[in-house]
């Protein structure tokens, strides 16, 4: 893969200032419960495209939420992996939202979702080859220049492989980071979904992922189906509690990465607030266990150095 110079702006600030805590995706139906609750969450995340209007109830609610909690903005419509130029009008709307709320992080997907003037309302996969790499790098550079900050790029959920792929997904993401100086959002559920659908080891993927660049993790539940020959097919639907298998992968990821901002995604069949809060509390317990392990390791090293 060829050389490329990362843009200067991305060296001027971190991609994320989110705390290494558990957060949840904000849903307006939960606002009263959030404001009435004494429970402390690390942060909230919103989808950028839900807040493209100039005002109204969504922004009034978000302003109330933003007063007391860090905010992460997650884009789903920039079509970073598309072969066509970015939609400049959409990018301007994203910039306006980012300027307005100054979130602790902005993230997007390694996927495409547009064709001409059509928005396909899905996050579609890419072939990992030189042509696609050039498009992704150019688009990430353009987004970062427009926003004046580095972004986080999320690994996708996959349902097929492309014969034209020349690189693994991990090598492709690593090269995008190298060329653009962006950072990564590791969606652990997407890893499990892809590994199940394409029959590879999710554990090996986590073990090989460039954790040094991960500044946020996503966890979610998925929908289960069967493919045309009766094999399991998992759908990244954000519609259920985080399964045990995903919690185990998360534990494995934290063992390599250390504590990092972790989001519970639940966008369909949205549960009552106590159910969502319980999922965040479970993630927080994993983070606290990892924090203690790190502290114990540091104390052990300090004692060894003193004795040495």
N, C-alpha and C positions, 0 to 999 in steps of 0.2 A: 504494500500500500504506500502511496506516495506521500511526500512531505506537504505540510500546510502550516502556516503560522497562526496561532491562536490570537484572537483580537485583543487589543490592549485593555479594553474595558473590563474583561473578565478577570484580570489580575488585580483589579482595584478593590474588589469586594468579594465576600464569600457568596456561594450560591444559596446558602440557607443559614438563617439564625434561629431556626426552630429549636426548642429545647429537646433534650434527649428524653422525651416523655411520650406517653400515649395520648393520642387525640382521636377525634371522630369527625366524620363528614357532617356538616351542619345541615339540618332540615328544619324548615320554619315551624313545622308541627311540634318540634321539641323546644321552642324558644322559652315558653313559660316554665317548663320543667327545668331547663338550664338555669334560668334566672332565679328560680326558687330553690335550687339545689346548693347544698354546701360543699358538694364534691368538687375538687380541683382537677381540671383536665389540663393537659399540657398545651393543646392548641386545637383549633378547628380548621377544617378545610372546606372550600367551596369549589364548584365548577364555574369557571369563568363565564361560560355561555349563559348561565342562569341570571347573570347580573349585568347584562349588556344595555339595559335601559338606563335612562338618565336619572330616574328617581323612583318614587313610589314605595310601597310596603317592603319589597325585598331589600332596598338600600337602607330604609329606616331600621329594619331588623338587624342588618349587618353592622350598621354603625353602633347599635347597642351592644352587639356581641364583641365588636372589635375594641371597645373601650377597655375590656378586662382580659382579653385573651389574644395570644399570637394567632395570626391568620396565615394559612397557606392557600394559594390559588392554583387550581389544577385545570389546565386547558384540555379540551377534547376536540377542538375544531380547527386547529391550525394546519392540519394535514402535513406534518413535518416530513413524512416519507413520500409525499406525492411527487410525481414527475413534473407537474406544472408549477409555475411561480406561486408563491404564497399569495393569499387573498389580502391585499394591502389594507382594504377597508376593515377586514376582521382583525388584522394585526393592530390597526389604530384603535379599535375598540378594546382590545386586550391591553394595550398600553395605557389607555385612559383609565381602565379599572385598576391596573397596577399602580399608576401614579396616584390615584385617589386613595387607595388603602395601604400602600407601601407594605405589602405582605412580607412575612419572614422568608417565604420561598415561592417561586413560580415553577410549575412543572408542566410537561407535555409528554406525548406518547411517541414511541418509535413505531409509527403506523401512518396510514393515509386514509382519507375519508372524503375526498372531493374528486369530481370529474367535471371539468368545465365549470359551469354555474351550478351544478348539482352537488348538494351535500348528502352523503349517503347514510348518515346517522349510524355509523359503525366504525370501528377501528380495525382496518384491514391490514393484513400482513405484507411484508416486503421480501423480495429476493435480496440476499446479502451478497451483492457484487459491486464492482467498481462504479457502475453507472448509478446505482442507488446510493452508494456512499457519497458520491459527489453531490447529489441532490440533498441528502440529509445534512451534510456539512454546510452547504450553502444556506440552507433554511435555518439551521441552528445559529449560524453566524448572523443572519439577518434578524432573527428574533432577538438575539442577545444585544445587537447594536441598537435595535429599536427600544428595548426595555431598559438598556443601560445596566444590565446585570447578567450574570451567568444563569442558566436555567438548569433544572433537573430533567433528565430524559428517562422515561420509564420503559422497561422491557415489556414486550407485548405478551398476550395470551395467543397461542398458535393452534391452528386446527389443520394445517397442511404444511408441506415442505415444497420449496421451489427447486426444480432441477437446475435452474440457472444460478443458484447460490454458489459462491466461491469461498465463503468464509463462514465460520460458526457465528451464532448470534453474539456470543461473548466477545469474540475477536472483533466483530463489527462494532459493538458498543465501545470497546476499548479504543478503537481507532477513531471513532467520533469524538470521544473525550480528548484524545491526544491532539486532534486537529483543531478543536473548537474551544477547549478548556471548559466545557460544560461539566456538570456532575450528574450523578445517576440517582434515580429512584428505583429501588429494588422492590418489585411487586412479587412477594413470595407466593401468593396464590397463583399468579400467572405462571410462575415456574412449575408449580405442581400441575396445573391444568395442561400446560404445554407438554410436560414430561409424560403425563398419562396419555394424552391424545397421540403423541408421536413416538411413544414407547422408548424413552431414554431415562436415564437416572436423574431424578431431581436432586439427589444428594450430590452427585458429581457436578451438576451445574452450580449449586451453591458453593461447593468447594473451589470451583474455578473462577467464580465471579470476582471482578475487580473491586473488592470491598472498600479499598482505600478511597474510592470516589463516591461511595454511597452516602447520601445525606438525608435520606428518608426511606422508610419501608412502608409498604401497603399490605394489609391483610384483609381478606374477605371470604365469604362463603360463595359457593358455586352451585349451578344447576347440573343435574346428572341426566344423561340421555344415552342412547345407543346409536352407533353409526350404521351404515348400510349393511355391514356384515355382522352386526350384533356385538361389536366390541364397545367397551365403555367410551363415552364421549362426554367430556366435561365442558360446561359453558361458563365463561367468566361473567356471571349475572349479578354479582353483589346482592344476593337475595336471601342469605342464610347466615347462621353463625359460622365462625371460623372453625373448620374441621380439625380434628386431632392431628391428622397428617400434616396440615399446614402449620399448626403450632410447633410440631417437631422440627419442621424445616426452619421455622423462625428461630427456634432455639439454636439450631446449627449455624444460622447466619449471624446471630448475635455473638456466638463464640468466636467468630472470625472478625466481625466488625466492631464489637463492643456496643454499648448503649447508643441508640440513635432514635430520632423522632420516628414514631410508628403510628400509622393511621389505621383505624378500623373503617372500612368502606362498607356501607349498606345502603344501596340506592334504590332497590326494588323490594316490594313487600316490606316496607320500612316498619320496624318493630316499635313498641312503646319505648320511651326513654330508659326505663330501668334495664331493659334487655341490652340496649346499645351500650349503656354505661357499664354493665357487667362485663361486656367484651373488652372495653377499654381498660377496666380494672385488671382483667386477666393479662392483657399485654403489659400493663404497668408492673405486674408481679414478675413477669419474665425479665423486664428491664432492671428491676431492683435486684433480682438474683444475679444478673450479669454485672451490675455495679459492684455488688459485694464481692464477686469473684475477682474483679479487677483490683479492688482495694486490698483484698487478701493477698493477691499476687504482688502488689507493690510493697506491702508490709513485709512479705517473705523475702523479697529481693533486698529491701533495705536492711533487714536483719542479717541476711547472708553477706551483704557488703560490709556491714559493721564487724561481723565476726572474721571476715577475710582480711 
